[in-house]
């Protein structure tokens, strides 16, 4: 079969072709999935676009296993957009209520829109066979743990070793979309008052059990539908992440105002904003190594009418620091993201096992560096959105062993579970993400 040379896609494309273009760099491990919708996707198709992109990433190990059985040979790297179309078709057939003729015909037709006419027959044939042999194909691939649990095998192995009694629940929670959770700005309204206002707008929600500022929507919606969103009355933030501000500030309640606070890895700015909402007199520095991502912090603070000092710099260095120590430091460290896979399912494609050792080394460097910026008697809150012990309890144990003036402060709470010197939260289907917290105090001289 002669394959025509790939050309620039046509301007007018179907939602499936747009989704294939978004997924191709993820499959090539060259780009992450975003919630942004391309301009060419009609408003009526935007929900379908997101469902296809995020759904394919969520079920990726299973879909890849099925595709391998359907294809005589794998697609070349330059044809990952075609491979993405095949996965999109399989996801529709097996996991969506879309008529078979649409799942097959319109998906195969997407190859033509990508200027790869040769692939229409390939995709059409594979999807028709997938529909005919559905039960047999599913039974065959689900003999493989990776396909059965929708997680890469290396991660399944690590989860089973770390959490032998909980790994099934962790993977099950990772495989469903997380709820939309809000943080009420209680400088503007009480949670109860804003909940009444929300219900008046026809939106149902329930209070979060562990965050006094949190509400979880029964059904996700566009932020523009939230009363007072543009006025800073409310923000979108998972319940687990909402715990950070209070954990850090509660350890600083005896220190004189204004508090000098540092959010050491601040983008996109939710925790920085929450710190300022809870302690408005504080002098906050929001630090991030990515200047582009730091703009999101600026936008977040501007919407909430909050102010802080934004610095684009490497947090492992001291070049940006004026030498005045901070009373409190939040170190929400870069991590594997294994506690938020349900919100970022492309992690299943992008994260590699060898990344873990690199992340652990970076976290260690960040802890050591930020400790030098902390005032005697001050507190540092270490946080990750990971469920891997080596990034969490193991990291803190190693830090305490090499840091003479550090001590762990016990976190007494009705959320999560004790793990080493910190507290571990697991992802829950209708509740919070997976998170780890450890609170450290620096001995005064």
C-alpha positions, -999 to 999 in steps of 0.1 A, spaced: 0 0 0 14 34 -10 12 60 17 9 96 6 31 121 23 16 138 53 5 174 47 -7 202 68 -42 194 81 -71 212 66 -86 241 85 -120 225 88 -118 193 107 -141 171 127 -139 168 165 -122 134 162 -95 147 139 -88 176 164 -87 150 193 -62 129 173 -39 159 168 -41 166 206 -33 130 215 -5 124 190 22 143 210 11 125 242 15 92 225 50 103 213 58 115 249 65 150 235 37 170 250 11 170 277 -27 170 274 -45 203 283 -81 212 289 -79 239 262 -101 233 232 -88 242 197 -106 271 180 -118 249 152 -140 227 176 -176 239 175 -191 248 209 -215 219 206 -186 195 202 -163 208 230 -177 183 256 -171 154 232 -136 167 224 -126 166 261 -143 133 267 -124 117 238 -90 132 248 -92 125 285 -110 92 281 -84 78 257 -56 87 281 -76 73 311 -81 39 294 -48 40 274 -32 7 287 -64 -12 278 -68 5 244 -32 0 235 -34 -37 242 -65 -41 220 -49 -21 192 -18 -43 193 -41 -73 186 -58 -56 158 -28 -42 139 -4 -63 118 23 -39 125 26 -7 146 22 27 130 54 47 124 61 76 148 51 101 121 17 85 120 8 87 157 -21 109 148 -35 79 129 -28 56 159 -46 82 180 -76 79 157 -77 42 162 -76 46 200 -104 72 198 -125 48 178 -119 20 203 -128 42 232 -161 52 216 -170 16 209 -161 2 243 -167 31 267 -191 56 252 -228 56 242 -220 65 206 -237 46 177 -214 21 161 -217 35 126 -206 69 139 -177 55 161 -164 36 130 -173 58 100 -166 92 114 -134 81 131 -120 65 100 -130 96 80 -108 116 103 -77 102 86 -89 118 54 -91 151 72 -55 146 84 -45 141 47 -38 104 53 -63 88 30 -45 55 31 -54 51 68 -92 52 64 -94 16 53 -70 5 80 -90 22 108 -123 11 94 -112 -25 92 -97 -25 127 -128 -9 143 -152 -32 126 -133 -62 138 -131 -46 173 -169 -44 173 -174 -80 161 -149 -95 185 -155 -73 214 -160 -99 241 -130 -120 230 -107 -91 227 -116 -77 261 -112 -111 277 -78 -116 261 -63 -82 271 -77 -83 306 -55 -112 314 -27 -86 315 -28 -66 348 -18 -34 330 -47 -36 306 -71 -48 333 -63 -20 357 -56 8 331 -22 16 345 14 10 331 29 -21 346 58 -4 363 34 18 383 11 -11 391 41 -29 406 51 0 427 16 6 440 11 -30 449 45 -31 467 38 1 486 1 -4 493 -7 -42 492 -41 -36 508 -50 -4 490 -37 -5 454 -69 -18 440 -88 12 454 -61 36 443 -62 24 407 -100 24 407 -101 60 419 -75 70 393 -97 56 365 -127 79 370 -128 117 365 -124 137 397 -152 159 410 -152 197 406 -144 211 440 -144 248 449 -127 269 476 -149 297 489 -132 330 497 -144 335 532 -130 370 532 -160 377 510 -187 352 522 -191 324 546 -193 289 530 -229 286 541 -239 320 525 -222 313 493 -237 278 491 -271 294 493 -261 317 465 -249 288 445 -281 269 449 -300 300 439 -282 298 406 -295 263 401 -262 245 410 -262 218 437 -231 212 459 -221 196 492 -197 208 518 -163 191 518 -158 170 550 -122 181 557 -118 216 543 -139 243 560 -136 264 528 -145 236 503 -176 227 484 -180 199 458 -204 204 429 -228 176 421 -222 183 384 -192 201 370 -199 234 352 -181 262 334 -165 286 359 -184 315 344 -216 299 358 -203 302 393 -217 333 411 -190 359 417 -162 339 402 -148 370 384 -151 389 416 -129 365 435 -157 349 456 -147 314 447 -119 294 431 -115 259 417 -93 237 440 -93 201 451 -101 195 488 -67 179 495 -49 210 481 -71 233 503 -55 218 534 -21 233 527 -27 269 538 -43 261 571 -16 234 579 12 259 574 -5 289 591 -16 270 621 20 263 629 28 300 627 0 314 649 25 326 676 47 345 652 42 383 649 26 398 618 32 404 591 43 369 583 69 365 556 57 335 535 72 317 505 54 295 481 85 278 466 69 261 436 38 283 433 23 278 398 -6 278 390 -12 298 422 -41 282 441 -22 277 473 -5 311 471 -40 327 468 -54 306 497 -25 316 520 -33 353 513 -70 348 518 -63 332 552 -36 356 562 -42 388 542 -15 408 561 12 384 551 41 393 527 41 365 502 67 356 477 55 333 449 85 315 433 85 293 402 111 282 377 87 286 348 80 322 339 51 312 316 34 293 344 41 321 368 18 343 347 -10 320 358 -2 329 394 -3 366 385 -37 361 368 -50 341 398 -40 368 423 -54 396 401 -88 379 399 -89 376 437 -75 411 442 -45 398 461 -9 409 459 24 392 463 59 393 450 63 370 420 98 357 411 108 335 382 138 315 394 152 281 402 142 273 438 173 252 443 195 283 440 199 314 462 203 339 433 168 353 438 168 356 476 174 389 494 188 371 525 159 378 548 145 344 561 109 334 558 86 326 587 68 300 567 75 281 535 52 259 515 72 235 493 46 218 470 74 199 453 74 186 417 65 149 419 52 119 399 16 132 401 4 97 410 -22 111 433 -39 132 406 -39 108 377 -77 110 374 -73 148 366 -42 143 345 -46 109 329 -19 116 303 5 108 332 -1 71 322 16 78 289 41 105 299 55 93 332 84 68 331 98 47 359 132 63 356 116 97 364 110 87 400 146 87 410 152 120 393 122 135 411 133 122 444 167 138 439 151 171 429 128 170 459 158 164 482 176 194 467 146 216 471 141 207 507 178 214 515 177 247 497 144 260 512 155 250 547 183 276 543 157 303 536 136 294 568 139 315 599 147 298 632 114 288 648 97 289 614 78 261 597 81 244 564 52 224 549 63 197 525 36 186 501 33 164 470 4 151 449 20 116 449 12 83 466 47 69 462 64 65 496 99 74 483 86 109 474 68 113 506 75 96 540 108 83 527 119 117 516 111 133 550 128 105 569 160 111 549 158 148 553 154 146 591 184 122 593 207 148 576 193 180 591 201 185 628 179 216 634 148 201 619 120 183 637 87 169 624 55 183 639 27 157 642 -3 164 621 -34 154 640 -64 151 616 -94 131 606 -82 129 570 -57 106 555 -35 81 574 -3 85 593 27 77 571 62 81 586 65 117 599 36 129 577 1 121 566 -9 104 534 -42 109 515 -53 85 489 -75 95 459 -112 89 465 -137 85 437 -161 113 448 -138 132 471 -102 145 474 -71 137 453 -41 118 466 -18 140 486 10 139 512 18 165 539 46 168 564 51 198 587 87 206 597 99 231 623 133 247 625 149 247 659 156 282 672 192 289 681 
